Amino acid sequence: AIIGTFCRFHGGANTPSKLWDLLIEKRDVQSSIPPVRFNVDAFIAVMDKNGCTDVKKAYLWAEDTRLFDASFFKINPREAEAMDPQQRLLLEAVYEATETSGLPMEDLKGSDTAVYVGCMTGYYHEMLMREPQDMPKYMATGTARSILSNRISYLFDWKGPSMTIDTACSSSLVAVYDAVTALRNGVSRIACAGGVNLILGPEMMISESKLHMLSPTGRSRMWDASANGYARGEGVAAIMMKTLSQALADGDHIEGIIREIGVNSDGRTNGITLPSPDAQKVLIRHTYRNAGLDVFKDRCQFFEAHGTGTPAGDPLEGRAIHKAFFDGSDIVNEPMYVGSVKTAIGHLEGCAGFAGMIKVIEAVKTGIIPPNQLFETLNPAVKPYTSNLKLPVESQPWPKLTEGFPRRASVNSFGFGGTNVHAIIEQFDNLYSESSVNEVICTPLVLSANCELS
């Protein structure tokens, strides 16, 4: 059970509800790369020129990512200055998610709460290494990726497992998988999963341009005929989880349910970055089977695809979705809606899975299928697999369901090294909450701060 969520994405989407508003309103939030990150004009050139990229736009925060209230977290200024901004963002995100869950920080001190963080970038370390003679005293702990998760456990005094996961673009959903596993195995009573992606330099932009992964237009046009790569984006997110039985017993507010989540690998393909539709299909079917669901009769109504907008990846994922849910089935239902949050806020890489999952949690709560952006003409290579799939360009009411059948959605997330994750998200029916009430209860308005002066 997901009991607390926080996100901060581009376009002012600094809560799940604000992300939802951005999606429903189909706002275009693409922007030029801020010069405070790096001078992109110094690296712009035609494709394949060494040391250059042809991408000038992305989905990056305009705010100053250096801003951080170190005293709030009781970190001395010199140490805070040496900390990767991704560490700072995660501390804020986890604190916000914990507050959203209603779990008192004091009560969690010394608990077996687990922390799993997904991340694939380390620009700050690379930046500090450029001037070794000025290396900060706290650089080792400030830039080590292991500390992304460990510092959360340290500062909040959580004593469960604490790990940082890097499977590239599937990192954050793998972190969720590990958190769910810790809860199910009784390792921890509460688990926190987080993801972060911050772009501070041109290096990855250049290297991915050389591999023809990025769209020169800075747009992720999922399944569109004009799709030519993905757009990079930034974000941070965190969720707090308990087992469903524990959350019900504790009277927690439940935002959504992870019915099941699974992980596998492509194994050997024609290239390490080329996806395997067969592995994706196997993972989807295996995850549904583990959930006790029939992949044909109990298929989801909405599918949040990885959907990067790459010419190689899009057709293969479309094929995998079709094969998983419709190959060998004679059950004819309403078409399955398919979309990708990347068309709105770009590809958040190490945090991408969280963006898709939070979108899906909001969708199953509201009963609305959100629209896709940037779609005009179906990619001919995807078309053979779309007879039962529908890509909405406007908001749609959730398909009508028989009584007792929950709103259900699937989420795909793939790493470019072949690690795949699939999650099944379901709505939580408040009727089943032991603490639910029908009448409005008047309660005090409570204000909180870090100290009396605040």
C-alpha positions in Angstrom: 0.0 0.0 0.0 1.3 3.5 -0.9 0.6 5.8 2.0 2.6 8.9 1.2 3.9 10.4 -2.1 5.9 13.4 -3.1 7.2 14.5 -6.5 8.9 17.5 -8.0 9.0 17.6 -11.8 9.5 20.3 -14.4 6.6 22.7 -15.1 5.7 23.4 -11.5 4.6 19.8 -10.9 5.8 19.8 -7.3 3.0 17.6 -6.0 1.2 14.6 -7.5 -2.0 16.8 -8.0 0.0 19.5 -9.8 1.5 16.8 -12.1 -2.0 15.7 -12.8 -3.2 19.2 -13.6 -0.2 19.6 -16.0 -1.2 16.3 -17.8 -4.9 17.0 -18.0 -4.3 20.6 -19.3 -1.8 19.3 -21.8 0.6 22.1 -20.9 3.8 22.4 -23.0 6.6 22.9 -20.5 9.6 22.3 -22.7 12.3 24.9 -22.2 15.8 25.8 -23.3 18.6 24.3 -21.2 19.3 26.9 -18.5 22.7 28.6 -18.9 23.4 28.1 -15.2 23.8 24.3 -16.0 26.1 24.7 -18.9 26.5 26.7 -22.0 24.7 24.5 -24.5 25.6 26.7 -27.4 29.3 25.8 -26.9 28.5 22.2 -27.6 25.9 22.5 -30.4 26.9 21.1 -33.8 25.7 18.7 -36.5 25.1 15.1 -35.4 28.2 12.9 -34.8 30.7 15.7 -34.5 33.0 14.7 -31.6 32.3 16.5 -28.3 29.0 17.9 -29.5 25.3 17.4 -29.4 22.4 18.6 -31.5 20.0 19.1 -28.6 19.2 22.5 -27.2 15.9 21.9 -25.4 14.8 19.7 -22.6 12.6 19.6 -19.4 14.9 21.0 -16.8 14.1 23.1 -13.7 14.6 26.9 -14.0 15.1 27.1 -10.2 18.5 27.2 -8.6 19.2 23.6 -7.6 21.9 24.7 -5.2 19.4 26.2 -2.7 19.1 24.0 0.4 18.2 24.6 4.0 21.2 22.8 5.6 20.3 23.8 9.1 16.8 22.2 8.8 18.5 18.9 8.3 21.2 19.7 10.9 24.0 19.5 8.3 26.9 21.9 8.6 27.4 24.3 5.7 30.7 23.0 4.5 29.4 19.5 4.3 26.2 20.6 2.6 28.3 22.5 0.0 30.1 19.2 -0.9 26.9 17.2 -1.2 25.6 16.3 -4.6 22.4 18.3 -5.1 20.7 15.0 -5.8 21.3 14.1 -2.1 19.7 17.4 -1.0 16.7 16.9 -3.3 16.1 13.4 -2.0 16.3 14.5 1.7 13.6 17.1 0.9 11.5 14.6 -1.1 11.6 11.9 1.6 10.8 14.4 4.3 7.7 15.6 2.3 6.6 12.0 1.5 6.8 11.1 5.2 4.8 14.2 6.2 2.2 13.3 3.5 1.9 9.8 4.9 1.1 11.2 8.4 3.9 9.2 10.0 5.5 11.3 12.8 9.3 11.6 12.2 9.9 11.1 15.9 8.0 7.8 15.9 10.1 6.4 13.1 13.5 7.1 14.7 15.3 3.8 15.4 12.8 1.8 13.3 13.6 -0.8 10.7 12.4 1.5 7.9 14.1 0.6 4.6 15.4 3.0 2.0 15.9 2.2 -1.7 16.9 5.0 -4.1 17.2 4.9 -7.9 19.7 7.1 -9.7 21.8 6.9 -12.8 23.7 10.2 -12.9 26.6 11.7 -10.9 27.4 15.0 -12.5 28.4 16.7 -9.3 31.3 14.2 -8.7 32.5 14.8 -12.2 32.4 18.6 -11.7 34.4 18.5 -8.5 37.0 16.2 -10.1 37.8 18.9 -12.7 39.5 20.9 -10.0 41.3 18.3 -7.8 43.4 21.0 -6.0 40.1 22.5 -4.7 38.5 19.2 -3.7 36.1 19.8 -0.7 36.9 18.0 2.5 33.5 16.1 2.4 33.6 15.2 -1.3 33.9 11.4 -0.7 30.6 11.2 1.2 29.1 14.2 -0.7 29.2 12.5 -4.1 29.2 8.8 -3.5 26.0 7.3 -5.0 25.7 4.9 -2.1 25.2 7.9 0.2 22.1 8.9 -1.7 20.2 6.3 0.2 22.5 6.0 3.2 22.3 9.7 4.2 18.5 9.4 4.3 18.7 6.4 6.7 21.4 8.3 8.7 19.7 11.6 9.2 16.3 10.1 10.0 17.8 7.3 12.0 16.2 4.5 10.0 17.8 1.1 10.5 16.4 -1.1 7.8 18.2 -1.9 4.5 19.6 1.2 2.7 20.6 0.8 -0.9 21.1 2.9 -4.1 20.1 1.2 -7.3 21.5 2.0 -10.8 19.8 0.1 -13.6 19.8 3.2 -15.8 16.3 4.4 -16.7 14.5 1.6 -14.7 16.4 2.5 -11.5 13.5 4.1 -9.6 11.0 1.2 -10.3 13.7 -1.3 -9.4 14.0 0.6 -6.1 10.2 0.2 -5.6 10.6 -3.5 -6.4 13.2 -3.9 -3.7 11.1 -1.9 -1.2 8.1 -4.1 -1.9 10.2 -7.2 -1.5 11.5 -6.0 1.9 8.0 -5.4 3.1 6.7 -8.8 1.9 9.7 -10.6 3.5 9.1 -9.0 6.8 12.5 -7.3 6.7 10.9 -3.9 7.4 7.5 -2.6 8.6 7.8 0.6 6.5 9.7 1.1 3.3 10.7 4.3 1.4 11.6 4.3 -2.3 12.9 7.3 -4.1 14.3 8.4 -7.4 16.2 11.4 -8.6 17.7 12.8 -11.9 19.5 16.1 -12.2 21.4 17.2 -15.3 24.3 19.5 -14.5 26.7 19.0 -17.4 26.8 18.2 -21.2 28.7 14.9 -21.0 25.7 12.5 -21.1 23.9 14.7 -23.6 26.9 14.4 -25.9 27.4 10.6 -25.4 23.7 9.9 -25.9 23.6 12.0 -29.0 26.4 10.0 -30.5 24.3 6.9 -29.9 21.3 8.6 -31.6 19.2 8.2 -28.5 18.1 11.8 -28.1 15.6 13.8 -30.1 17.2 16.8 -31.8 13.8 18.6 -31.1 13.9 17.8 -27.4 10.5 16.0 -27.7 9.5 12.5 -26.7 6.9 11.7 -29.4 5.6 8.3 -28.2 4.5 6.1 -31.1 4.3 9.0 -33.5 5.6 8.7 -37.1 7.9 11.7 -36.5 9.5 10.2 -33.3 13.3 10.6 -33.5 14.5 10.0 -29.9 13.8 11.0 -26.4 13.8 14.3 -24.5 15.8 14.5 -21.2 14.0 15.7 -18.1 14.7 16.2 -14.4 12.8 15.1 -11.3 12.8 13.8 -7.8 10.1 11.6 -6.1 9.6 9.5 -3.1 6.9 7.2 -1.7 6.3 5.6 1.7 4.8 2.1 1.8 3.5 -0.6 4.1 1.9 -3.9 3.4 -1.8 -3.4 2.8 -2.8 -5.4 5.9 -0.5 -3.2 8.1 -1.7 0.0 6.5 -5.4 -1.0 7.1 -4.6 -2.0 10.7 -2.8 1.3 11.3 -5.6 3.3 9.8 -3.3 4.9 7.2 -4.5 7.0 4.3 -4.0 4.7 1.3 -3.3 6.4 -2.1 -3.0 3.3 -4.2 -2.0 -0.3 -4.2 0.9 -2.0 -5.9 -0.8 -5.3 -6.7 2.4 -6.8 -8.0 5.8 -5.8 -9.4 8.4 -7.8 -11.3 11.9 -7.5 -12.7 13.8 -9.3 -15.4 16.6 -8.8 -17.9 16.7 -8.9 -21.7 19.7 -11.2 -21.7 21.5 -11.4 -25.1 20.0 -9.2 -27.8 21.4 -7.7 -31.1 22.9 -4.9 -29.0 23.1 -4.2 -25.3 20.8 -1.1 -25.7 18.3 -2.9 -28.0 15.1 -4.0 -26.1 13.8 -7.5 -26.2 10.0 -7.6 -26.8 10.0 -11.3 -25.8 11.5 -10.5 -22.4 9.0 -7.7 -22.0 6.1 -10.0 -22.8 7.4 -12.7 -20.4 7.7 -10.1 -17.6 4.2 -8.8 -18.1 2.7 -12.2 -18.1 4.8 -13.4 -15.2 3.9 -10.3 -13.1 0.1 -10.9 -13.7 0.5 -14.5 -12.9 2.2 -13.7 -9.6 -0.6 -11.4 -8.8 -3.1 -14.2 -9.2 -4.5 -12.4 -12.3 -5.4 -13.8 -15.7 -3.6 -11.7 -18.3 -6.5 -12.0 -20.7 -9.6 -11.7 -18.4 -8.0 -9.4 -15.8 -6.0 -7.2 -18.1 -5.5 -3.6 -17.1 -7.6 -0.8 -18.6 -4.7 1.6 -18.9 -1.1 0.9 -19.7 1.7 3.4 -18.9 4.3 2.5 -21.4 8.0 3.2 -21.2 7.3 5.2 -24.4 10.5 7.1 -25.0 9.8 8.0 -28.6 12.8 6.1 -30.0 12.5 4.5 -33.5 13.9 1.2 -32.2 12.2 1.0 -28.8 8.6 2.1 -29.6 7.7 -0.7 -32.1 9.2 -3.3 -29.9 7.3 -2.2 -26.8 4.1 -2.0 -28.8 4.7 -5.6 -30.0 5.4 -6.8 -26.4 2.1 -5.2 -25.1 0.1 -6.7 -27.9 1.7 -10.1 -27.5 1.3 -10.1 -23.7 -2.4 -9.2 -23.5 -3.9 -10.2 -26.8 -1.9 -12.9 -28.5 -3.9 -16.1 -28.1 -6.9 -14.4 -26.6 -10.4 -14.4 -28.0 -11.7 -12.1 -25.3 -12.9 -8.8 -26.8 -13.2 -5.9 -24.4 -12.9 -2.2 -24.8 -9.5 -1.2 -26.2 -6.7 -0.8 -23.7 -5.6 2.8 -23.4 -1.9 3.4 -23.7 0.2 6.5 -22.9 3.5 7.8 -21.6 4.2 10.7 -19.2 7.4 11.4 -21.2 5.4 13.2 -23.8 4.6 15.9 -21.2 7.7 16.2 -19.0 10.4 14.3 -20.9 12.3 11.2 -19.9 13.5 11.5 -16.3 15.9 8.6 -16.7 16.8 7.4 -13.2 13.5 8.9 -11.9 11.4 8.0 -15.0 9.6 5.0 -13.4 8.3 7.2 -10.6 6.9 9.8 -13.0 4.9 7.0 -14.7 3.8 5.4 -11.5 2.6 8.7 -9.9 0.7 9.5 -13.0 -1.0 6.1 -12.8 -1.8 6.5 -9.1 -3.6 9.7 -9.9 -5.4 8.2 -12.8 -6.9 5.3 -10.9 -7.9 7.6 -8.1 -9.7 10.0 -10.3 -11.1 7.6 -12.8 -9.8 9.6 -15.8 -7.5 8.4 -18.6 -5.1 11.3 -19.1 -4.2 12.5 -22.6 -0.9 12.0 -24.5 0.9 15.0 -26.0 2.8 15.2 -29.3 0.8 12.6 -31.2 -0.4 13.2 -34.7 0.3 10.2 -37.0 0.8 6.6 -35.9 4.2 5.2 -36.5 3.8 2.6 -39.3 6.2 0.3 -37.4 3.8 0.3 -34.4 0.6 0.1 -36.3 0.5 -3.8 -36.6 0.2 -4.1 -32.8 -2.5 -1.4 -32.1 -5.7 -3.1 -33.1 -6.6 -3.5 -29.4 -4.7 -0.4 -28.2 -5.8 3.2 -28.1 -3.6 6.3 -27.6 -5.8 9.1 -26.2 -5.0 12.6 -27.2 -7.8 14.0 -25.0 -8.9 13.0 -21.5 -11.2 10.0 -21.4 -13.5 8.7 -18.7 -12.3 5.4 -17.2 -13.9 2.4 -19.0 -17.0 1.1 -17.2 -16.2 -1.9 -15.0 -18.3 -4.7 -13.6 -19.0 -4.5 -9.9 -16.0 -5.7 -7.8 -13.5 -5.1 -10.6 -11.0 -2.4 -9.6 -9.5 0.2 -11.8 -6.2 -1.3 -12.8 -3.2 0.0 -14.6 0.2 -1.3 -15.7 3.5 0.6 -15.7 6.6 -0.4 -17.8 10.1 0.9 -17.1 13.2 -0.3 -19.0 16.9 0.4 -18.5 19.1 0.7 -21.6 21.3 -2.1 -20.3 18.3 -4.5 -20.4 16.8 -4.4 -16.9 13.0 -4.3 -17.2 10.4 -3.6 -14.5 6.6 -4.0 -14.7 4.2 -2.9 -12.0 0.5 -3.4 -11.6 -1.3 -0.5 -9.8 -4.9 -0.7 -8.5 -7.2 1.8 -6.9 -7.9 1.5 -3.3 -11.6 1.4 -2.4 -12.1 3.4 0.8 -15.1 1.3 1.6 -12.7 -1.4 2.8 -10.8 0.9 5.1 -11.4 0.1 8.7 -11.0 3.7 9.7 -13.2 5.2 7.0 -16.1 7.4 8.1 -19.1 8.8 6.4 -19.4 12.1 8.2 -17.1 15.1 8.2 -15.2 15.4 11.5 -14.1 18.9 12.7 -10.4 18.9 13.7 -7.9 21.5 14.9 -5.9 23.4 12.3 -2.3 22.4 13.2 0.7 24.3 12.0 4.2 22.8 12.2 7.7 24.1 11.9 11.3 23.0 12.6 11.5 25.3 15.7 9.4 27.8 17.6 11.1 30.7 15.9 10.1 29.4 12.5 
